[in-house]
Each structure stands twice: as structure tokens, then as C-alpha cells.
Amino acid sequence: MNFDKLFEQTDNSIKIEFLKRILTSDKALRKKFFGYIPAITPDIPARNLYITEFSNKVLLGYKEFTESMEALNLEDFDLEHYVEPHNGYIEEWEAYDSMAEQEIEEAYGDFEDEILESLLQGNIVDIMIDFLAFYRAATDARINNPFDVLEPVNDYLIETKLSEWIDFTTKKIVVTNLTDDHIINAIVQFFIYFGSQKKDAAESIDFFENFLIALINKVSDKGAIPILDKITSIDSTYFPGFANAMIKRTGSHDDWENLALHLYMTDKQVAEELLSYYTVANQHQKYIETAKKLFTNNKAYWCISVQQHISAKDDSRFYIDVNLQCCTSTSKIKYYKNVKKLLSKDEKESFIENLKYNTELKAFIFKEDGEFEKIKPLVKSLDSLWNSSEKILDTIKNVYPEFVFEKIPKHINSLMSDSKRSRHTYIEIANWLKYANQIPNHREKTIKLTTKLFNHKPNLPALKDEFRKAGII
């Protein structure tokens, strides 16, 4: 019999049963089937109906959560009978925040148990619906908050409560038995739901990204994943981590690199993986090109990791810029040493000028270049001495010992004249006297100053005690 005629005459239920059997038994054929679905599914009414059902459930949950949020009692706080969660005094606003947290916990304290129950039943779609509904409700709810507790309380519900539930679920997914069908279905519904929302809704996808990544990594048959390739028209820059996780499970190195090149400027994790890939693959020129773009976009973030993999031979200007940024970000002189011979006089002066209030780093640079006389104005500019001031004084104490010593008695006199001085003040004085004792040729002067303070009238037992502890008497 002619195949076309037989096929047309055969009941659909038989054809579906046959299709299911061969797809179940043939992994390669099943992968082809998954690749074929995205091209035709938008025209299948039954699927559109299911998406409508999913959206309706999100809307229903949204209404329920909104109602419960707007019913939260963040007004009738009973401070008189409030029991602090820990010992010790707390401010009134802290008590209000604590009572608000308790109110929210009472309203949603069973949510984790409900999540766990759904997970054990394999109802990952129901969890997805609840998360989306809660997120939307917390975004829109008009919560009466006269005391401005947990301000803004809507953000608290999302960034604290919902984040906790998503983290909890993400960890439980790893050890929970979920079928690939349920996982894929949940991800499909998620993206189609967001695709049906207003355009700026796509910006909210990244909030759920770790959850989506946990789901995609849970799929046991990676041949089932390609169905997701064309599931949404939303640009992958809105969910770079998930797109990255998906392509790593299904694509080739070239596929992954192409996606990473599309995403790396908007996602630091993808960027780090791309740089690591170029390092391992010994593709140094690609590393340099990529690192330059990343560094230009965020110098403070990328300077340290990039610096380890470049040299002046690669690009001297880039090497200088990266090391000077490292020097600025860390206040470590070693990065300046790397490039000081490559800097012109004007470039050095411009760099130091841009350091502005980083007196310590300026002093290190002047010491490195033997320009000790330029450090003296920096020391004079110090209105007071702090623990960190020792590092600045160290740069010239062997060159200008008298100049450095003069700062210490002045600072100690200032501390002693403070009517609110305390035990901490005496500890600081003792520490500065110990430092003064290390200044070349000034031990005798330090002893005289120490003795004078020790014999202070009226008697200061606490000061004497700290001197003894410091070993200077």
C-alpha cells in the first residue's frame, strides 16, 4: 500500500504512540526531534493554550500574594512587650525592623516547606509559578509602611525573602529526582512567559538566573536541551549565565566561544571564563584583545587578574595602564616598580597628581625614586597621626629623623589635651612612644618624653598601666 495513503488513513493516536516508542528507544532520533520542535511549536494551538494556563496561574498567584502583602501589619508594633532576639540594647528602629521581619515570617514561614513538598512531587513548574507570582507581587504591592521599616520593604521581600527561597530551591534541586521533561517544561514556560510581558520585563530575568542554571545542569540527557535554543526572542545578554551554561552542555568549543564573545562585556563570569579559555588554549593575542576591552570598561575590576598575564612586549601602553591601575587600587608599590622605567616625567607627575589624597602611596613612590625631599610636605600636611601614618613616616625617618620625631610630641600633646581621653588614648600614646624609640639618634629624647608623661600630675594610673604593658617603662 502507498505510504502516504496509509499514513493519512491511520488514526492519530496510533501514530503518536508509534512516534513515542521510537523516540524513547532512539537517542539520536530524539535529539533530531527536539531540534525540529522549536521551528513548528509557535503554530500549535494546544501549546499556546498551555502557556495561557501558565500565565493565568501566575496571575492568580500574583493576586493572592499582593493581597497578603498589602495585609501585612507593619503599623501596630508593641514595643512595650517586644522581646529582643538577642541580648543587649538595640535602637528603636532596629526593634521595628525586627518586628516587621517577624510579621513577614509569620505570613510566609511555611513557604519553604511548600517548596520542598512540590520538589518531592516533581512539580518544578508549580515552584516556577510561585516564584514569578511572588516577584511580580512584591514589585507592585502597595504595602502600608508608616514607620519605613525594612525600607524599602518591597525590595526586602524580593532581595531577602525570595532570594532565600530561590537559594534553598537551587540547593535542593541538586539532590532531588526531577524528570528531564518537567525541567525542560518549566524553563520553556518561564521564557515564554517573560516573552509575553512588556519589554522591560526582560531585565528581571537575571534575578532567576542561578535557579535556571541549576535546572539546566540537572537535565540528565543533554540531547533534550537543544529544544531551548530558539524558545525565546529575548536577547541572551539578559540571561548570560544561563545561556553560557546551556551552550557548554550542548555545543562545541566554537559554539561556546561565539556565544561568550556576544556576552562577555555584560557578564563578568562569562568574561572570566573566556579569558581563562584563551589562556589555556594559548591564544594570547585573543586574550590581549579581549582583556583590553574589559579593562577599558572596568579598570578597577579587571586590572589585577589581567596584570598577571601580560607583559610590556604585548603592548607597552596597555601594560603601563594596567599596572598603574593596580598600583592605585591596591596601594602596592610593586606595580609602580614594574613600569617606572617606561614612564615619561610628565606621565609620572600626572599619575601622582591623580592619586590626590592617597598620601601613603605618594610617599612610597617618592621613596622608590629617591625623592625624599618631596615626602616632607606630605608629612607636614598630616593634621593628625594615625596607625597608618607610621608607614608614611617610615619612608623618611632614616633620612630626616629630627623632622619625623617632631611630629610625635605634638601629636601626643594634642591627645593629652583632649578632655575626653580614655584608655584607648593612652594605648595610642604608648604605641607612638614605642615608635619614637626606633627613630635613629632619638632614644634619649624619647625616654625624657616618656618619663615626663609617666610622672604627669595629677597622677594617671591608666596611662602608667599602658606604659608598663607596652614595655616602655
DRENLUM-116348 format. One record per residue (C-alpha): residue in three letters; x, y, z; residue number from 1. Coordinates in pm, whole numbers, plus 50000, padded with zeros to 5 digits. Layout:
% DRENLUM-116348
{pt "ALA"; {X; Y; Z}; NUM}
...
END
This chain:
% DRENLUM-116348
{pt "MET"; {50000; 50000; 50000}; 1}
{pt "ASN"; {50117; 50353; 49927}; 2}
{pt "PHE"; {50281; 50501; 50241}; 3}
{pt "ASP"; {50122; 50845; 50209}; 4}
{pt "LYS"; {49777; 50693; 50178}; 5}
{pt "LEU"; {49838; 50456; 50474}; 6}
{pt "PHE"; {49968; 50739; 50686}; 7}
{pt "GLU"; {49664; 50954; 50614}; 8}
{pt "GLN"; {49425; 50669; 50698}; 9}
{pt "THR"; {49596; 50576; 51027}; 10}
{pt "ASP"; {49442; 50714; 51345}; 11}
{pt "ASN"; {49646; 50994; 51510}; 12}
{pt "SER"; {49659; 50808; 51841}; 13}
{pt "ILE"; {49840; 50517; 51673}; 14}
{pt "LYS"; {50085; 50750; 51502}; 15}
{pt "ILE"; {50157; 50931; 51830}; 16}
{pt "GLU"; {50209; 50601; 52013}; 17}
{pt "PHE"; {50449; 50481; 51743}; 18}
{pt "LEU"; {50637; 50810; 51748}; 19}
{pt "LYS"; {50672; 50797; 52124}; 20}
{pt "ARG"; {50811; 50441; 52114}; 21}
{pt "ILE"; {51080; 50509; 51857}; 22}
{pt "LEU"; {51180; 50839; 52019}; 23}
{pt "THR"; {51209; 50671; 52358}; 24}
{pt "SER"; {51433; 50397; 52220}; 25}
{pt "ASP"; {51649; 50605; 51981}; 26}
{pt "LYS"; {51851; 50884; 52147}; 27}
{pt "ALA"; {51988; 51024; 51818}; 28}
{pt "LEU"; {51639; 51042; 51667}; 29}
{pt "ARG"; {51509; 51202; 51983}; 30}
{pt "LYS"; {51772; 51475; 51953}; 31}
{pt "LYS"; {51661; 51546; 51596}; 32}
{pt "PHE"; {51303; 51566; 51717}; 33}
{pt "PHE"; {51395; 51819; 51985}; 34}
{pt "GLY"; {51576; 52026; 51722}; 35}
{pt "TYR"; {51269; 52018; 51499}; 36}
{pt "ILE"; {51016; 52128; 51761}; 37}
{pt "PRO"; {51117; 52496; 51800}; 38}
{pt "ALA"; {51051; 52562; 51434}; 39}
{pt "ILE"; {50689; 52447; 51449}; 40}
{pt "THR"; {50567; 52490; 51807}; 41}
{pt "PRO"; {50455; 52853; 51784}; 42}
{pt "ASP"; {50181; 52743; 51543}; 43}
{pt "ILE"; {50044; 52468; 51769}; 44}
{pt "PRO"; {49722; 52592; 51937}; 45}
{pt "ALA"; {49747; 52336; 52218}; 46}
{pt "ARG"; {50080; 52475; 52331}; 47}
{pt "ASN"; {49955; 52833; 52323}; 48}
{pt "LEU"; {49665; 52722; 52537}; 49}
{pt "TYR"; {49904; 52571; 52792}; 50}
{pt "ILE"; {50110; 52889; 52801}; 51}
{pt "THR"; {49790; 53080; 52865}; 52}
{pt "GLU"; {49715; 52842; 53152}; 53}
{pt "PHE"; {50065; 52902; 53295}; 54}
{pt "SER"; {50023; 53280; 53272}; 55}
{pt "ASN"; {49679; 53257; 53433}; 56}
{pt "LYS"; {49824; 53066; 53726}; 57}
{pt "VAL"; {50098; 53327; 53766}; 58}
{pt "LEU"; {49831; 53598; 53760}; 59}
{pt "LEU"; {49622; 53415; 54020}; 60}
{pt "GLY"; {49927; 53374; 54246}; 61}
{pt "TYR"; {50016; 53738; 54189}; 62}
{pt "LYS"; {49675; 53848; 54315}; 63}
{pt "GLU"; {49695; 53623; 54621}; 64}
{pt "PHE"; {50047; 53736; 54713}; 65}
{pt "THR"; {49961; 54101; 54654}; 66}
{pt "GLU"; {49663; 54071; 54884}; 67}
{pt "SER"; {49871; 53905; 55159}; 68}
{pt "MET"; {50150; 54163; 55125}; 69}
{pt "GLU"; {49911; 54455; 55146}; 70}
{pt "ALA"; {49757; 54293; 55454}; 71}
{pt "LEU"; {50090; 54286; 55642}; 72}
{pt "ASN"; {50062; 54471; 55971}; 73}
{pt "LEU"; {50368; 54697; 55978}; 74}
{pt "GLU"; {50199; 54955; 56193}; 75}
{pt "ASP"; {50072; 54818; 56527}; 76}
{pt "PHE"; {50407; 54745; 56687}; 77}
{pt "ASP"; {50407; 54678; 57062}; 78}
{pt "LEU"; {50747; 54800; 57183}; 79}
{pt "GLU"; {50648; 54755; 57547}; 80}
{pt "HIS"; {50612; 54378; 57515}; 81}
{pt "TYR"; {50873; 54330; 57244}; 82}
{pt "VAL"; {51134; 54062; 57322}; 83}
{pt "GLU"; {51473; 54126; 57166}; 84}
{pt "PRO"; {51609; 53835; 56959}; 85}
{pt "HIS"; {51950; 53881; 57122}; 86}
{pt "ASN"; {52090; 54026; 57443}; 87}
{pt "GLY"; {52188; 54389; 57464}; 88}
{pt "TYR"; {52048; 54727; 57376}; 89}
{pt "ILE"; {51913; 54793; 57028}; 90}
{pt "GLU"; {51784; 55112; 56870}; 91}
{pt "GLU"; {51411; 55165; 56832}; 92}
{pt "TRP"; {51433; 55143; 56453}; 93}
{pt "GLU"; {51613; 54806; 56487}; 94}
{pt "ALA"; {51326; 54682; 56704}; 95}
{pt "TYR"; {51074; 54795; 56441}; 96}
{pt "ASP"; {51270; 54616; 56169}; 97}
{pt "SER"; {51289; 54302; 56381}; 98}
{pt "MET"; {50914; 54305; 56447}; 99}
{pt "ALA"; {50849; 54360; 56076}; 100}
{pt "GLU"; {51066; 54061; 55993}; 101}
{pt "GLN"; {50868; 53853; 56240}; 102}
{pt "GLU"; {50541; 53967; 56079}; 103}
{pt "ILE"; {50668; 53866; 55735}; 104}
{pt "GLU"; {50797; 53535; 55869}; 105}
{pt "GLU"; {50455; 53457; 56016}; 106}
{pt "ALA"; {50293; 53533; 55680}; 107}
{pt "TYR"; {50533; 53325; 55467}; 108}
{pt "GLY"; {50706; 53094; 55714}; 109}
{pt "ASP"; {50562; 52780; 55555}; 110}
{pt "PHE"; {50680; 52867; 55206}; 111}
{pt "GLU"; {50999; 52660; 55219}; 112}
{pt "ASP"; {50802; 52354; 55331}; 113}
{pt "GLU"; {50567; 52403; 55036}; 114}
{pt "ILE"; {50863; 52430; 54801}; 115}
{pt "LEU"; {51013; 52110; 54937}; 116}
{pt "GLU"; {50682; 51927; 54902}; 117}
{pt "SER"; {50650; 52041; 54540}; 118}
{pt "LEU"; {51007; 51931; 54469}; 119}
{pt "LEU"; {50946; 51586; 54614}; 120}
{pt "GLN"; {50641; 51555; 54388}; 121}
{pt "GLY"; {50843; 51676; 54086}; 122}
{pt "ASN"; {50624; 51988; 54047}; 123}
{pt "ILE"; {50900; 52224; 53943}; 124}
{pt "VAL"; {50655; 52417; 53722}; 125}
{pt "ASP"; {50443; 52499; 54027}; 126}
{pt "ILE"; {50751; 52635; 54204}; 127}
{pt "MET"; {50833; 52846; 53899}; 128}
{pt "ILE"; {50479; 52985; 53902}; 129}
{pt "ASP"; {50505; 53076; 54272}; 130}
{pt "PHE"; {50841; 53247; 54227}; 131}
{pt "LEU"; {50719; 53457; 53935}; 132}
{pt "ALA"; {50395; 53544; 54112}; 133}
{pt "PHE"; {50574; 53647; 54433}; 134}
{pt "TYR"; {50830; 53853; 54237}; 135}
{pt "ARG"; {50561; 54043; 54049}; 136}
{pt "ALA"; {50353; 54095; 54362}; 137}
{pt "ALA"; {50647; 54223; 54565}; 138}
{pt "THR"; {50728; 54462; 54281}; 139}
{pt "ASP"; {50378; 54610; 54263}; 140}
{pt "ALA"; {50223; 54571; 54609}; 141}
{pt "ARG"; {50130; 54893; 54789}; 142}
{pt "ILE"; {50233; 54798; 55139}; 143}
{pt "ASN"; {50131; 55024; 55426}; 144}
{pt "ASN"; {50462; 55107; 55592}; 145}
{pt "PRO"; {50423; 55416; 55815}; 146}
{pt "PHE"; {50747; 55356; 56007}; 147}
{pt "ASP"; {50951; 55290; 55691}; 148}
{pt "VAL"; {51066; 54954; 55828}; 149}
{pt "LEU"; {51300; 54740; 55617}; 150}
{pt "GLU"; {51298; 55034; 55380}; 151}
{pt "PRO"; {51203; 54973; 55109}; 152}
{pt "VAL"; {51001; 54676; 55227}; 153}
{pt "ASN"; {50915; 54567; 54870}; 154}
{pt "ASP"; {51286; 54524; 54798}; 155}
{pt "TYR"; {51327; 54330; 55122}; 156}
{pt "LEU"; {51061; 54082; 55009}; 157}
{pt "ILE"; {51243; 54025; 54681}; 158}
{pt "GLU"; {51611; 54058; 54767}; 159}
{pt "THR"; {51592; 53883; 55104}; 160}
{pt "LYS"; {51290; 53652; 55127}; 161}
{pt "LEU"; {51252; 53545; 54765}; 162}
{pt "SER"; {51631; 53521; 54725}; 163}
{pt "GLU"; {51644; 53290; 55028}; 164}
{pt "TRP"; {51374; 53066; 54880}; 165}
{pt "ILE"; {51545; 53053; 54541}; 166}
{pt "ASP"; {51880; 52969; 54704}; 167}
{pt "PHE"; {51708; 52699; 54909}; 168}
{pt "THR"; {51544; 52552; 54599}; 169}
{pt "THR"; {51865; 52571; 54395}; 170}
{pt "LYS"; {52050; 52365; 54657}; 171}
{pt "LYS"; {51767; 52111; 54688}; 172}
{pt "ILE"; {51741; 52064; 54310}; 173}
{pt "VAL"; {52084; 51900; 54309}; 174}
{pt "VAL"; {51968; 51614; 54532}; 175}
{pt "THR"; {51607; 51588; 54413}; 176}
{pt "ASN"; {51479; 51346; 54150}; 177}
{pt "LEU"; {51329; 51552; 53868}; 178}
{pt "THR"; {51247; 51427; 53520}; 179}
{pt "ASP"; {51402; 51600; 53220}; 180}
{pt "ASP"; {51053; 51663; 53083}; 181}
{pt "HIS"; {50948; 51855; 53395}; 182}
{pt "ILE"; {51267; 52061; 53396}; 183}
{pt "ILE"; {51255; 52148; 53027}; 184}
{pt "ASN"; {50886; 52229; 53055}; 185}
{pt "ALA"; {50948; 52466; 53347}; 186}
{pt "ILE"; {51223; 52651; 53159}; 187}
{pt "VAL"; {51010; 52673; 52845}; 188}
{pt "GLN"; {50717; 52818; 53038}; 189}
{pt "PHE"; {50946; 53065; 53212}; 190}
{pt "PHE"; {51090; 53214; 52894}; 191}
{pt "ILE"; {50765; 53220; 52701}; 192}
{pt "TYR"; {50601; 53389; 52998}; 193}
{pt "PHE"; {50866; 53663; 53003}; 194}
{pt "GLY"; {50843; 53695; 52626}; 195}
{pt "SER"; {50473; 53774; 52663}; 196}
{pt "GLN"; {50536; 54055; 52913}; 197}
{pt "LYS"; {50621; 54417; 52847}; 198}
{pt "LYS"; {50968; 54476; 52704}; 199}
{pt "ASP"; {51137; 54597; 53022}; 200}
{pt "ALA"; {51031; 54274; 53197}; 201}
{pt "ALA"; {51332; 54102; 53037}; 202}
{pt "GLU"; {51556; 54295; 53274}; 203}
{pt "SER"; {51413; 54090; 53561}; 204}
{pt "ILE"; {51527; 53756; 53417}; 205}
{pt "ASP"; {51873; 53778; 53572}; 206}
{pt "PHE"; {51718; 53761; 53921}; 207}
{pt "PHE"; {51619; 53399; 53848}; 208}
{pt "GLU"; {51936; 53307; 53661}; 209}
{pt "ASN"; {52103; 53087; 53925}; 210}
{pt "PHE"; {51777; 52896; 53956}; 211}
{pt "LEU"; {51766; 52843; 53579}; 212}
{pt "ILE"; {52131; 52734; 53574}; 213}
{pt "ALA"; {52062; 52477; 53847}; 214}
{pt "LEU"; {51773; 52343; 53639}; 215}
{pt "ILE"; {51969; 52316; 53315}; 216}
{pt "ASN"; {52257; 52143; 53494}; 217}
{pt "LYS"; {52007; 51893; 53638}; 218}
{pt "VAL"; {51895; 51772; 53294}; 219}
{pt "SER"; {52045; 51425; 53257}; 220}
{pt "ASP"; {52002; 51388; 52880}; 221}
{pt "LYS"; {52178; 51684; 52722}; 222}
{pt "GLY"; {52018; 51580; 52393}; 223}
{pt "ALA"; {51696; 51726; 52534}; 224}
{pt "ILE"; {51846; 52072; 52579}; 225}
{pt "PRO"; {51855; 52198; 52214}; 226}
{pt "ILE"; {51477; 52246; 52230}; 227}
{pt "LEU"; {51555; 52559; 52431}; 228}
{pt "ASP"; {51779; 52718; 52167}; 229}
{pt "LYS"; {51503; 52913; 51995}; 230}
{pt "ILE"; {51250; 52920; 52272}; 231}
{pt "THR"; {51271; 53296; 52319}; 232}
{pt "SER"; {51345; 53605; 52115}; 233}
{pt "ILE"; {51476; 53783; 52426}; 234}
{pt "ASP"; {51847; 53859; 52377}; 235}
{pt "SER"; {52075; 53630; 52577}; 236}
{pt "THR"; {52250; 53934; 52728}; 237}
{pt "TYR"; {51957; 53940; 52971}; 238}
{pt "PHE"; {52048; 53590; 53096}; 239}
{pt "PRO"; {52418; 53540; 53007}; 240}
{pt "GLY"; {52495; 53289; 53281}; 241}
{pt "PHE"; {52212; 53058; 53178}; 242}
{pt "ALA"; {52293; 53088; 52807}; 243}
{pt "ASN"; {52656; 53012; 52890}; 244}
{pt "ALA"; {52563; 52706; 53098}; 245}
{pt "MET"; {52337; 52577; 52824}; 246}
{pt "ILE"; {52586; 52608; 52539}; 247}
{pt "LYS"; {52860; 52445; 52748}; 248}
{pt "ARG"; {52641; 52139; 52785}; 249}
{pt "THR"; {52540; 52107; 52422}; 250}
{pt "GLY"; {52772; 52297; 52191}; 251}
{pt "SER"; {53127; 52276; 52060}; 252}
{pt "HIS"; {53413; 52499; 52175}; 253}
{pt "ASP"; {53348; 52721; 51873}; 254}
{pt "ASP"; {52978; 52750; 51961}; 255}
{pt "TRP"; {53067; 52841; 52317}; 256}
{pt "GLU"; {53329; 53095; 52213}; 257}
{pt "ASN"; {53088; 53267; 51975}; 258}
{pt "LEU"; {52827; 53295; 52250}; 259}
{pt "ALA"; {53087; 53413; 52503}; 260}
{pt "LEU"; {53203; 53685; 52264}; 261}
{pt "HIS"; {52842; 53802; 52248}; 262}
{pt "LEU"; {52802; 53806; 52627}; 263}
{pt "TYR"; {53135; 53876; 52791}; 264}
{pt "MET"; {53102; 54255; 52807}; 265}
{pt "THR"; {52781; 54226; 53009}; 266}
{pt "ASP"; {52865; 53931; 53235}; 267}
{pt "LYS"; {53183; 53908; 53443}; 268}
{pt "GLN"; {53166; 53531; 53493}; 269}
{pt "VAL"; {53143; 53468; 53119}; 270}
{pt "ALA"; {53428; 53714; 53066}; 271}
{pt "GLU"; {53647; 53534; 53321}; 272}
{pt "GLU"; {53576; 53200; 53154}; 273}
{pt "LEU"; {53659; 53346; 52813}; 274}
{pt "LEU"; {53992; 53485; 52934}; 275}
{pt "SER"; {54070; 53153; 53104}; 276}
{pt "TYR"; {53983; 52967; 52783}; 277}
{pt "TYR"; {54224; 53183; 52580}; 278}
{pt "THR"; {54496; 53130; 52842}; 279}
{pt "VAL"; {54461; 52751; 52843}; 280}
{pt "ALA"; {54428; 52739; 52462}; 281}
{pt "ASN"; {54744; 52952; 52432}; 282}
{pt "GLN"; {54560; 53209; 52220}; 283}
{pt "HIS"; {54745; 53504; 52367}; 284}
{pt "GLN"; {54656; 53762; 52105}; 285}
{pt "LYS"; {54286; 53694; 52156}; 286}
{pt "TYR"; {54345; 53721; 52529}; 287}
{pt "ILE"; {54506; 54065; 52487}; 288}
{pt "GLU"; {54227; 54193; 52259}; 289}
{pt "THR"; {53956; 54073; 52498}; 290}
{pt "ALA"; {54137; 54195; 52810}; 291}
{pt "LYS"; {54182; 54543; 52661}; 292}
{pt "LYS"; {53808; 54581; 52607}; 293}
{pt "LEU"; {53725; 54453; 52954}; 294}
{pt "PHE"; {53987; 54675; 53118}; 295}
{pt "THR"; {53865; 54984; 52935}; 296}
{pt "ASN"; {53512; 54909; 53052}; 297}
{pt "ASN"; {53601; 54850; 53421}; 298}
{pt "LYS"; {53963; 54920; 53508}; 299}
{pt "ALA"; {53943; 54867; 53884}; 300}
{pt "TYR"; {53777; 54525; 53849}; 301}
{pt "TRP"; {53997; 54373; 53580}; 302}
{pt "CYS"; {54342; 54517; 53649}; 303}
{pt "ILE"; {54466; 54256; 53898}; 304}
{pt "SER"; {54364; 53942; 53706}; 305}
{pt "VAL"; {54480; 54082; 53371}; 306}
{pt "GLN"; {54815; 54206; 53505}; 307}
{pt "GLN"; {54928; 53850; 53576}; 308}
{pt "HIS"; {54901; 53751; 53209}; 309}
{pt "ILE"; {55053; 54043; 53019}; 310}
{pt "SER"; {55395; 54198; 52966}; 311}
{pt "ALA"; {55537; 54515; 52814}; 312}
{pt "LYS"; {55616; 54315; 52499}; 313}
{pt "ASP"; {55245; 54261; 52434}; 314}
{pt "ASP"; {55156; 54630; 52432}; 315}
{pt "SER"; {55361; 54871; 52642}; 316}
{pt "ARG"; {55082; 55128; 52677}; 317}
{pt "PHE"; {54835; 54864; 52792}; 318}
{pt "TYR"; {55094; 54717; 53030}; 319}
{pt "ILE"; {55160; 55061; 53184}; 320}
{pt "ASP"; {54790; 55142; 53224}; 321}
{pt "VAL"; {54710; 54809; 53387}; 322}
{pt "ASN"; {55000; 54828; 53635}; 323}
{pt "LEU"; {54926; 55188; 53732}; 324}
{pt "GLN"; {54563; 55095; 53792}; 325}
{pt "CYS"; {54679; 54802; 54008}; 326}
{pt "CYS"; {54901; 55041; 54199}; 327}
{pt "THR"; {54610; 55282; 54256}; 328}
{pt "SER"; {54364; 55008; 54352}; 329}
{pt "THR"; {54592; 54823; 54596}; 330}
{pt "SER"; {54837; 55097; 54709}; 331}
{pt "LYS"; {55115; 54844; 54646}; 332}
{pt "ILE"; {55439; 54991; 54518}; 333}
{pt "LYS"; {55539; 54673; 54331}; 334}
{pt "TYR"; {55313; 54763; 54040}; 335}
{pt "TYR"; {55475; 55105; 54008}; 336}
{pt "LYS"; {55816; 54938; 54008}; 337}
{pt "ASN"; {55706; 54728; 53710}; 338}
{pt "VAL"; {55659; 55031; 53488}; 339}
{pt "LYS"; {55853; 55324; 53634}; 340}
{pt "LYS"; {56129; 55293; 53371}; 341}
{pt "LEU"; {55864; 55306; 53098}; 342}
{pt "LEU"; {55707; 55630; 53225}; 343}
{pt "SER"; {55796; 55974; 53100}; 344}
{pt "LYS"; {55839; 56256; 53352}; 345}
{pt "ASP"; {55500; 56401; 53257}; 346}
{pt "GLU"; {55327; 56063; 53286}; 347}
{pt "LYS"; {55472; 56009; 53634}; 348}
{pt "GLU"; {55369; 56355; 53752}; 349}
{pt "SER"; {55021; 56310; 53611}; 350}
{pt "PHE"; {54985; 55973; 53785}; 351}
{pt "ILE"; {55093; 56112; 54122}; 352}
{pt "GLU"; {54865; 56413; 54085}; 353}
{pt "ASN"; {54568; 56184; 54021}; 354}
{pt "LEU"; {54638; 55997; 54345}; 355}
{pt "LYS"; {54502; 56306; 54524}; 356}
{pt "TYR"; {54455; 56208; 54889}; 357}
{pt "ASN"; {54649; 55881; 54882}; 358}
{pt "THR"; {54937; 56029; 55080}; 359}
{pt "GLU"; {55079; 55691; 55171}; 360}
{pt "LEU"; {55119; 55575; 54812}; 361}
{pt "LYS"; {55269; 55908; 54709}; 362}
{pt "ALA"; {55529; 55870; 54985}; 363}
{pt "PHE"; {55611; 55515; 54869}; 364}
{pt "ILE"; {55665; 55637; 54512}; 365}
{pt "PHE"; {55888; 55926; 54616}; 366}
{pt "LYS"; {56092; 55689; 54833}; 367}
{pt "GLU"; {56122; 55441; 54545}; 368}
{pt "ASP"; {56260; 55719; 54324}; 369}
{pt "GLY"; {56485; 55862; 54598}; 370}
{pt "GLU"; {56292; 56191; 54610}; 371}
{pt "PHE"; {56283; 56213; 54990}; 372}
{pt "GLU"; {56251; 56591; 55000}; 373}
{pt "LYS"; {55907; 56559; 54836}; 374}
{pt "ILE"; {55785; 56346; 55125}; 375}
{pt "LYS"; {55838; 56620; 55388}; 376}
{pt "PRO"; {55542; 56831; 55261}; 377}
{pt "LEU"; {55326; 56518; 55276}; 378}
{pt "VAL"; {55417; 56465; 55641}; 379}
{pt "LYS"; {55355; 56833; 55721}; 380}
{pt "SER"; {55011; 56805; 55565}; 381}
{pt "LEU"; {54906; 56537; 55815}; 382}
{pt "ASP"; {54665; 56710; 56053}; 383}
{pt "SER"; {54695; 56421; 56294}; 384}
{pt "LEU"; {54875; 56090; 56320}; 385}
{pt "TRP"; {54702; 55755; 56283}; 386}
{pt "ASN"; {54829; 55400; 56296}; 387}
{pt "SER"; {54872; 55405; 55918}; 388}
{pt "SER"; {55082; 55724; 55946}; 389}
{pt "GLU"; {55375; 55510; 56060}; 390}
{pt "LYS"; {55417; 55381; 55705}; 391}
{pt "ILE"; {55449; 55736; 55575}; 392}
{pt "LEU"; {55695; 55836; 55849}; 393}
{pt "ASP"; {55896; 55519; 55782}; 394}
{pt "THR"; {55980; 55644; 55432}; 395}
{pt "ILE"; {56195; 55929; 55568}; 396}
{pt "LYS"; {56271; 55853; 55935}; 397}
{pt "ASN"; {56626; 55743; 55847}; 398}
{pt "VAL"; {56682; 56045; 55621}; 399}
{pt "TYR"; {56514; 56317; 55830}; 400}
{pt "PRO"; {56496; 56169; 56183}; 401}
{pt "GLU"; {56460; 56503; 56365}; 402}
{pt "PHE"; {56181; 56613; 56132}; 403}
{pt "VAL"; {55990; 56290; 56192}; 404}
{pt "PHE"; {56043; 56296; 56568}; 405}
{pt "GLU"; {55899; 56648; 56598}; 406}
{pt "LYS"; {55560; 56524; 56480}; 407}
{pt "ILE"; {55523; 56279; 56770}; 408}
{pt "PRO"; {55539; 56507; 57078}; 409}
{pt "LYS"; {55299; 56747; 56906}; 410}
{pt "HIS"; {55054; 56463; 56843}; 411}
{pt "ILE"; {55088; 56330; 57199}; 412}
{pt "ASN"; {55027; 56679; 57344}; 413}
{pt "SER"; {54714; 56701; 57134}; 414}
{pt "LEU"; {54591; 56368; 57270}; 415}
{pt "MET"; {54667; 56466; 57629}; 416}
{pt "SER"; {54478; 56794; 57596}; 417}
{pt "ASP"; {54161; 56612; 57499}; 418}
{pt "SER"; {53924; 56620; 57797}; 419}
{pt "LYS"; {53752; 56305; 57666}; 420}
{pt "ARG"; {54067; 56095; 57652}; 421}
{pt "SER"; {54024; 55731; 57750}; 422}
{pt "ARG"; {54218; 55409; 57796}; 423}
{pt "HIS"; {54235; 55386; 57414}; 424}
{pt "THR"; {54402; 55728; 57408}; 425}
{pt "TYR"; {54673; 55603; 57646}; 426}
{pt "ILE"; {54727; 55292; 57435}; 427}
{pt "GLU"; {54781; 55513; 57130}; 428}
{pt "ILE"; {55028; 55735; 57321}; 429}
{pt "ALA"; {55224; 55428; 57433}; 430}
{pt "ASN"; {55240; 55299; 57076}; 431}
{pt "TRP"; {55373; 55631; 56944}; 432}
{pt "LEU"; {55640; 55640; 57214}; 433}
{pt "LYS"; {55748; 55290; 57110}; 434}
{pt "TYR"; {55771; 55416; 56752}; 435}
{pt "ALA"; {55970; 55723; 56855}; 436}
{pt "ASN"; {56218; 55495; 57029}; 437}
{pt "GLN"; {56303; 55344; 56686}; 438}
{pt "ILE"; {56393; 55678; 56525}; 439}
{pt "PRO"; {56771; 55698; 56481}; 440}
{pt "ASN"; {56954; 55901; 56750}; 441}
{pt "HIS"; {56634; 55991; 56934}; 442}
{pt "ARG"; {56620; 55731; 57208}; 443}
{pt "GLU"; {56728; 55978; 57479}; 444}
{pt "LYS"; {56464; 56233; 57380}; 445}
{pt "THR"; {56201; 55958; 57378}; 446}
{pt "ILE"; {56296; 55846; 57729}; 447}
{pt "LYS"; {56266; 56204; 57860}; 448}
{pt "LEU"; {55923; 56242; 57698}; 449}
{pt "THR"; {55809; 55907; 57835}; 450}
{pt "THR"; {55928; 55989; 58186}; 451}
{pt "LYS"; {55756; 56327; 58179}; 452}
{pt "LEU"; {55425; 56168; 58082}; 453}
{pt "PHE"; {55465; 55888; 58336}; 454}
{pt "ASN"; {55509; 56144; 58616}; 455}
{pt "HIS"; {55216; 56354; 58499}; 456}
{pt "LYS"; {55029; 56546; 58770}; 457}
{pt "PRO"; {54759; 56470; 58855}; 458}
{pt "ASN"; {54852; 56104; 58864}; 459}
{pt "LEU"; {54728; 55892; 58569}; 460}
{pt "PRO"; {54722; 55523; 58675}; 461}
{pt "ALA"; {54568; 55406; 58346}; 462}
{pt "LEU"; {54842; 55579; 58145}; 463}
{pt "LYS"; {55113; 55421; 58363}; 464}
{pt "ASP"; {54948; 55083; 58324}; 465}
{pt "GLU"; {54955; 55108; 57943}; 466}
{pt "PHE"; {55321; 55219; 57950}; 467}
{pt "ARG"; {55406; 54908; 58151}; 468}
{pt "LYS"; {55209; 54685; 57912}; 469}
{pt "ALA"; {55391; 54838; 57615}; 470}
{pt "GLY"; {55728; 54777; 57781}; 471}
{pt "ILE"; {55844; 55137; 57759}; 472}
{pt "ILE"; {55892; 55179; 58136}; 473}
END
